[in-house]
Amino acid sequence: MTDEKKPLLAEKTDSKPTSVSRRDVLKGVGALGAGMLSSGAATELSAQSETAKLVAQIPVREALEVLTAVEAATLEAICERLIPSDKNGPGAKEARAVHYIDHSLASHNQSHRQDYLIGLSALNDYARQTRGNAFYDVSIDVQNSILSALQDNKLEGFSPSAAGFFNIVRGHTIEGTFCDPYYGGNQQFVGWDMLRYPGIRLGASEADVAAGGSLAPSRQSAYEHATYTKMENMRRAVVANQSPAVGDDNA
């Protein structure tokens, strides 16, 4: 973990989302309907305001493939400490590194699912026992302190070890921040912008080379390039046109 980028985010005081039941929301909608039918404009506006407040309190969740909501919140807090946003630009959170990791745990990184299951739970247990709150609900300074202990292998209950788990998450956070957006991370190319990487090009002119880091970014995934899409479309066409009789002795 590095101190080169100091986060500008204020220390959290109460980040737990307010719980709003579906019944409360429906009550608000019902009150709005009644106001429209029986009361004047003032009552209607009041009901609209109350309903809007209730809806605004419902946290927006992103669909997850593997991680639970608590695991995702914990992992996002870790990623945000590893590559925080600062005056120079966004970090791992804005790059949606957690989205990449979640997707990868359902595919090419699925062998690490158990490590995350054990490690994220152990991290929250340690934070609750020593600080009274889950890891994602303690201050930034405390999060940094806990992650330093994790990196130094001073905590127990992790798989394959505290330092081993730290290195796994650190590696995946880097992948999720700087990968091709096709894989679910590097949203809006924030990772590539951080590195001043202009993106894929099939060729570079002398002017491109001379421009170096100031070269205008292409803002294109490798999988969106015409060369790749053309080859992929050809492959699909071949597969679709294959005769089911190929290899059949009676053909």
Contacts in CASP RR format, 6 or more apart in sequence:
PFRMAT RR
TARGET T0000
AUTHOR 0000-0000-0000
METHOD contacts of the structure
MODEL  1
MTDEKKPLLAEKTDSKPTSVSRRDVLKGVGALGAGMLSSGAATELSAQSE
TAKLVAQIPVREALEVLTAVEAATLEAICERLIPSDKNGPGAKEARAVHY
IDHSLASHNQSHRQDYLIGLSALNDYARQTRGNAFYDVSIDVQNSILSAL
QDNKLEGFSPSAAGFFNIVRGHTIEGTFCDPYYGGNQQFVGWDMLRYPGI
RLGASEADVAAGGSLAPSRQSAYEHATYTKMENMRRAVVANQSPAVGDDN
A
1 81 0 8 1.000
1 82 0 8 1.000
1 144 0 8 1.000
1 147 0 8 1.000
1 148 0 8 1.000
1 151 0 8 1.000
1 170 0 8 1.000
5 83 0 8 1.000
5 84 0 8 1.000
5 86 0 8 1.000
5 88 0 8 1.000
6 84 0 8 1.000
6 86 0 8 1.000
7 80 0 8 1.000
7 81 0 8 1.000
7 84 0 8 1.000
7 85 0 8 1.000
7 86 0 8 1.000
7 140 0 8 1.000
8 85 0 8 1.000
8 86 0 8 1.000
8 87 0 8 1.000
9 80 0 8 1.000
9 84 0 8 1.000
9 85 0 8 1.000
9 140 0 8 1.000
11 139 0 8 1.000
11 140 0 8 1.000
11 141 0 8 1.000
12 137 0 8 1.000
12 138 0 8 1.000
12 139 0 8 1.000
12 140 0 8 1.000
15 136 0 8 1.000
15 137 0 8 1.000
16 137 0 8 1.000
17 57 0 8 1.000
17 59 0 8 1.000
18 57 0 8 1.000
20 54 0 8 1.000
20 57 0 8 1.000
20 58 0 8 1.000
24 54 0 8 1.000
25 51 0 8 1.000
25 54 0 8 1.000
25 55 0 8 1.000
25 58 0 8 1.000
28 47 0 8 1.000
28 50 0 8 1.000
28 51 0 8 1.000
28 54 0 8 1.000
29 51 0 8 1.000
30 47 0 8 1.000
31 47 0 8 1.000
31 50 0 8 1.000
31 51 0 8 1.000
32 44 0 8 1.000
32 47 0 8 1.000
32 48 0 8 1.000
32 50 0 8 1.000
32 51 0 8 1.000
33 47 0 8 1.000
34 47 0 8 1.000
35 43 0 8 1.000
35 44 0 8 1.000
35 47 0 8 1.000
36 44 0 8 1.000
36 47 0 8 1.000
61 69 0 8 1.000
62 72 0 8 1.000
62 99 0 8 1.000
64 72 0 8 1.000
64 102 0 8 1.000
65 102 0 8 1.000
65 103 0 8 1.000
65 105 0 8 1.000
65 106 0 8 1.000
66 102 0 8 1.000
66 105 0 8 1.000
66 106 0 8 1.000
66 113 0 8 1.000
67 75 0 8 1.000
67 98 0 8 1.000
67 101 0 8 1.000
67 102 0 8 1.000
67 105 0 8 1.000
67 116 0 8 1.000
70 120 0 8 1.000
70 124 0 8 1.000
70 134 0 8 1.000
71 116 0 8 1.000
71 117 0 8 1.000
71 120 0 8 1.000
71 121 0 8 1.000
72 98 0 8 1.000
72 102 0 8 1.000
73 134 0 8 1.000
73 136 0 8 1.000
74 120 0 8 1.000
74 123 0 8 1.000
74 124 0 8 1.000
74 134 0 8 1.000
74 135 0 8 1.000
74 136 0 8 1.000
75 98 0 8 1.000
75 101 0 8 1.000
75 116 0 8 1.000
75 120 0 8 1.000
75 169 0 8 1.000
76 93 0 8 1.000
76 98 0 8 1.000
76 136 0 8 1.000
77 135 0 8 1.000
77 136 0 8 1.000
77 143 0 8 1.000
78 123 0 8 1.000
78 135 0 8 1.000
78 143 0 8 1.000
78 147 0 8 1.000
78 169 0 8 1.000
78 173 0 8 1.000
79 92 0 8 1.000
79 93 0 8 1.000
79 97 0 8 1.000
79 98 0 8 1.000
79 101 0 8 1.000
79 169 0 8 1.000
79 173 0 8 1.000
79 177 0 8 1.000
80 91 0 8 1.000
80 92 0 8 1.000
80 93 0 8 1.000
81 140 0 8 1.000
81 143 0 8 1.000
81 144 0 8 1.000
81 147 0 8 1.000
82 92 0 8 1.000
82 147 0 8 1.000
82 169 0 8 1.000
82 170 0 8 1.000
82 173 0 8 1.000
83 91 0 8 1.000
83 92 0 8 1.000
83 95 0 8 1.000
83 97 0 8 1.000
83 173 0 8 1.000
83 174 0 8 1.000
83 177 0 8 1.000
84 91 0 8 1.000
84 92 0 8 1.000
85 91 0 8 1.000
85 93 0 8 1.000
85 94 0 8 1.000
88 194 0 8 1.000
89 190 0 8 1.000
89 194 0 8 1.000
90 190 0 8 1.000
90 194 0 8 1.000
91 177 0 8 1.000
91 190 0 8 1.000
91 191 0 8 1.000
91 194 0 8 1.000
92 173 0 8 1.000
92 176 0 8 1.000
92 177 0 8 1.000
94 187 0 8 1.000
94 188 0 8 1.000
94 190 0 8 1.000
95 176 0 8 1.000
95 177 0 8 1.000
95 178 0 8 1.000
95 185 0 8 1.000
95 186 0 8 1.000
95 187 0 8 1.000
95 190 0 8 1.000
95 191 0 8 1.000
96 176 0 8 1.000
96 184 0 8 1.000
96 185 0 8 1.000
96 186 0 8 1.000
96 187 0 8 1.000
97 172 0 8 1.000
97 173 0 8 1.000
97 175 0 8 1.000
97 176 0 8 1.000
97 177 0 8 1.000
97 185 0 8 1.000
99 184 0 8 1.000
99 185 0 8 1.000
99 187 0 8 1.000
100 172 0 8 1.000
100 175 0 8 1.000
100 176 0 8 1.000
100 179 0 8 1.000
100 183 0 8 1.000
100 184 0 8 1.000
100 185 0 8 1.000
100 186 0 8 1.000
101 109 0 8 1.000
101 116 0 8 1.000
101 169 0 8 1.000
101 172 0 8 1.000
101 173 0 8 1.000
101 176 0 8 1.000
103 183 0 8 1.000
103 184 0 8 1.000
104 110 0 8 1.000
104 172 0 8 1.000
104 175 0 8 1.000
104 183 0 8 1.000
105 112 0 8 1.000
105 113 0 8 1.000
105 116 0 8 1.000
109 172 0 8 1.000
112 168 0 8 1.000
112 172 0 8 1.000
114 159 0 8 1.000
115 159 0 8 1.000
115 160 0 8 1.000
115 165 0 8 1.000
115 168 0 8 1.000
116 169 0 8 1.000
118 157 0 8 1.000
118 158 0 8 1.000
118 159 0 8 1.000
118 165 0 8 1.000
119 157 0 8 1.000
119 158 0 8 1.000
119 159 0 8 1.000
119 165 0 8 1.000
122 155 0 8 1.000
122 156 0 8 1.000
122 157 0 8 1.000
122 158 0 8 1.000
123 135 0 8 1.000
123 146 0 8 1.000
123 150 0 8 1.000
123 158 0 8 1.000
124 134 0 8 1.000
124 135 0 8 1.000
124 136 0 8 1.000
126 135 0 8 1.000
126 146 0 8 1.000
126 155 0 8 1.000
127 133 0 8 1.000
127 134 0 8 1.000
127 135 0 8 1.000
127 137 0 8 1.000
127 138 0 8 1.000
127 142 0 8 1.000
127 146 0 8 1.000
128 134 0 8 1.000
131 138 0 8 1.000
131 142 0 8 1.000
132 138 0 8 1.000
135 143 0 8 1.000
135 146 0 8 1.000
138 146 0 8 1.000
146 155 0 8 1.000
147 166 0 8 1.000
149 155 0 8 1.000
149 162 0 8 1.000
150 158 0 8 1.000
150 162 0 8 1.000
150 163 0 8 1.000
150 165 0 8 1.000
150 166 0 8 1.000
151 162 0 8 1.000
151 163 0 8 1.000
151 166 0 8 1.000
152 162 0 8 1.000
152 163 0 8 1.000
153 161 0 8 1.000
153 162 0 8 1.000
153 163 0 8 1.000
153 164 0 8 1.000
154 162 0 8 1.000
155 162 0 8 1.000
156 162 0 8 1.000
158 164 0 8 1.000
158 165 0 8 1.000
159 165 0 8 1.000
175 183 0 8 1.000
176 183 0 8 1.000
176 184 0 8 1.000
176 185 0 8 1.000
176 186 0 8 1.000
177 185 0 8 1.000
177 186 0 8 1.000
177 190 0 8 1.000
177 191 0 8 1.000
177 194 0 8 1.000
178 186 0 8 1.000
178 191 0 8 1.000
178 192 0 8 1.000
178 194 0 8 1.000
178 195 0 8 1.000
179 185 0 8 1.000
179 186 0 8 1.000
180 186 0 8 1.000
180 221 0 8 1.000
180 222 0 8 1.000
180 223 0 8 1.000
181 187 0 8 1.000
181 189 0 8 1.000
181 221 0 8 1.000
182 221 0 8 1.000
182 222 0 8 1.000
182 223 0 8 1.000
182 224 0 8 1.000
186 192 0 8 1.000
189 199 0 8 1.000
189 217 0 8 1.000
189 219 0 8 1.000
191 197 0 8 1.000
192 198 0 8 1.000
192 199 0 8 1.000
192 217 0 8 1.000
193 217 0 8 1.000
196 213 0 8 1.000
197 217 0 8 1.000
198 212 0 8 1.000
198 213 0 8 1.000
198 215 0 8 1.000
198 216 0 8 1.000
198 217 0 8 1.000
198 218 0 8 1.000
199 217 0 8 1.000
199 218 0 8 1.000
199 219 0 8 1.000
199 220 0 8 1.000
200 218 0 8 1.000
200 220 0 8 1.000
200 221 0 8 1.000
200 222 0 8 1.000
200 225 0 8 1.000
201 208 0 8 1.000
201 218 0 8 1.000
202 225 0 8 1.000
202 227 0 8 1.000
208 215 0 8 1.000
222 228 0 8 1.000
223 229 0 8 1.000
243 251 0 8 1.000
245 251 0 8 1.000
END
